[in-house]
Amino acid sequence: MPAVVRTWAPRGETPTLTVPLSRDHLSVIGAITTEGRLLTWTHDQAINGHRAVGFLKHLLSQIAGNLLVVWDGAMIHRCKAVKAFLSAGAAKRLQLLCLPGYAPELNPAEGIWQWVKRVALGNVCCDVLPELRYELGLAFAKLRRRPGVLKACLERVGYL
């Protein structure tokens, strides 16, 4: 479903969005570094524990040194696959800190998703999943060129 945002239209002509309804969707997992880097992974299926481990491996390959990952209390972040990954040696470089149960005001990624939905993808209607994947890639590219927005998401929650 498209994110509907305010727009303009000639007086008396209400703008409408026409979108085909389907159960197809994309799932995205992402991270922000304190330097203002955005790392994302997009999947056609729901993010599960094994995909979360894949994303953690991606983070370890992209960022040198020790990592502190702050994430929400979703079950996929505390599943057996993540625990097994940590106990298999990843805990040497990776420390996980879980936020309280429902605390979007402490999660800087919430600001990222809000910006992407409202600013970059506002009123975008895609007919097929590859088109949505392309538009999402453009949105993330646009966001990566705006490190001030990324840092503002971190400042808003008090991490900088």
HELIX and SHEET records of a PDB file:
HELIX    1   1 GLY A   49  GLN A   62  1                                  14    
HELIX    2   2 MET A   75  HIS A   77  5                                   3    
HELIX    3   3 LYS A   80  SER A   87  1                                   8    
HELIX    4   4 ALA A   90  LYS A   92  5                                   3    
HELIX    5   5 PRO A  104  LEU A  106  5                                   3    
HELIX    6   6 PRO A  108  TRP A  115  1                                   8    
HELIX    7   7 VAL A  116  ALA A  120  3                                   5    
HELIX    8   8 LEU A  129  ARG A  144  1                                  16    
HELIX    9   9 PRO A  147  ARG A  156  1                                  10    
SHEET    1   A 2 SER A  27  ILE A  32  0                                        
SHEET    2   A 2 LEU A  38  HIS A  43 -1                                        
SHEET    1   B 2 LEU A  67  TRP A  71  0                                        
SHEET    2   B 2 LEU A  94  CYS A  98  1                                        
END                                                                             
